[in-house]
Amino acid sequence: MNLKKLILFLTLPLYVIDQITKWWVVFEFPEQPLGEYGRVIELTPWFHIIRVHNQGVAFGMGNGTAWAPIVFFFIPLLALVMLRVFWKKGVFNNQPAIIALALLLAGIFGNFTDRVFQGFFLKAYELESFWTRLSKGYVVDFISVKLPGYEKISPASGGWWPTFNVADSCVCVAAALLFISGIIEERKQKKSAVVKD
């Protein structure tokens, strides 16, 4: 599939959904200090919508540190460069891998947009300098799900998986698709080796 079509029909809609849901949360939920929870919408006993500021990465690692906003500002840019290199090398050569690429792009752009812009909308820093507000950028996480048995792995969680968003979901599904893509490629190579013999 053509990369431009892929971005237009899969990456762009997912990016838009990610941003719409995050901005809805920002406008509907009161601003909270980093790592704290405020308003909760309990859709079911196991599915809640909340507003969480995440300056770190998965599971909130690096959240609240001075280095996280800087490091995680540049990592998405590096990831985009690497995806381009892998594309040129033909790594994305089957359907699951191509869909994974589209999902990765949506996830990277979605969370990177947050890191660039969200710090400018924090009332606590509205009088600060441009660079201070940029350094306060964070990813908006809002999906909170309780998983059966997770409290045994992480007792402090009470069974609640770390809060995430649409972009995070895209990246996780992409990882699964890349795993499937690897299996497909391995089977292709085995078949071609048998044919050659």
Residue pairs with C-beta under 8 A, 6 or more apart in sequence:
1 98
3 87
6 98
6 101
6 102
7 102
7 105
10 99
10 102
10 103
10 106
11 102
11 103
11 105
11 106
11 109
12 106
14 102
14 103
14 106
14 110
14 166
14 170
15 105
15 106
15 109
15 110
15 113
15 167
17 166
18 106
18 107
18 110
18 165
18 166
18 167
18 170
19 110
19 113
21 142
21 165
21 166
22 110
22 114
22 140
22 142
22 165
22 166
25 49
25 51
25 140
25 142
26 51
26 118
26 121
26 140
28 39
29 38
29 39
29 50
29 51
29 142
30 38
30 39
30 51
31 38
31 51
31 122
31 123
31 124
32 38
32 51
32 52
32 53
34 53
34 55
34 63
34 64
34 138
35 52
35 53
35 60
35 63
35 64
37 50
37 51
37 52
38 50
38 51
39 50
39 51
40 48
40 49
40 50
40 144
41 48
41 49
41 50
42 48
43 49
45 146
46 145
46 146
46 147
47 143
47 144
47 145
47 146
48 144
48 145
49 142
49 143
49 144
50 142
50 144
50 163
51 140
51 142
52 140
52 141
52 142
52 163
53 118
53 138
53 139
53 140
53 141
54 60
54 63
54 138
54 139
54 140
54 141
54 163
55 62
55 63
55 64
55 65
55 68
55 69
55 72
55 136
55 137
55 138
55 139
56 62
56 63
56 64
56 65
56 68
56 72
57 68
57 72
58 162
58 168
59 162
60 162
62 68
62 71
62 72
69 115
69 119
69 134
69 135
69 136
69 137
69 138
70 135
72 115
73 112
73 115
73 116
73 137
76 108
76 109
76 111
76 112
76 115
77 112
79 104
79 108
80 105
80 108
83 101
83 104
83 105
83 108
86 92
87 101
91 97
92 98
92 100
92 101
93 185
94 181
94 184
94 185
96 177
96 178
96 180
96 181
96 184
97 177
97 178
97 181
99 174
99 177
100 173
100 174
100 175
100 177
100 178
100 181
101 174
103 170
103 171
103 173
103 174
103 177
104 170
104 171
104 174
106 167
106 170
107 167
107 168
107 169
107 170
107 171
107 174
108 167
108 171
109 167
110 165
110 166
110 167
110 170
111 139
111 165
111 167
111 168
114 137
114 138
114 139
114 140
115 137
115 138
115 139
116 134
116 137
117 137
118 136
118 137
118 138
118 139
118 140
119 125
119 133
119 134
119 135
119 136
119 137
119 138
120 133
120 134
122 133
122 136
125 132
125 133
125 136
126 133
128 136
139 165
139 167
140 165
141 162
141 163
141 164
141 165
141 168
142 163
142 165
143 163
143 164
143 165
143 166
143 169
144 160
144 161
144 163
145 160
145 161
146 158
146 159
146 160
146 161
147 159
147 160
147 161
148 159
149 159
150 157
150 159
150 160
150 161
151 157
151 158
151 159
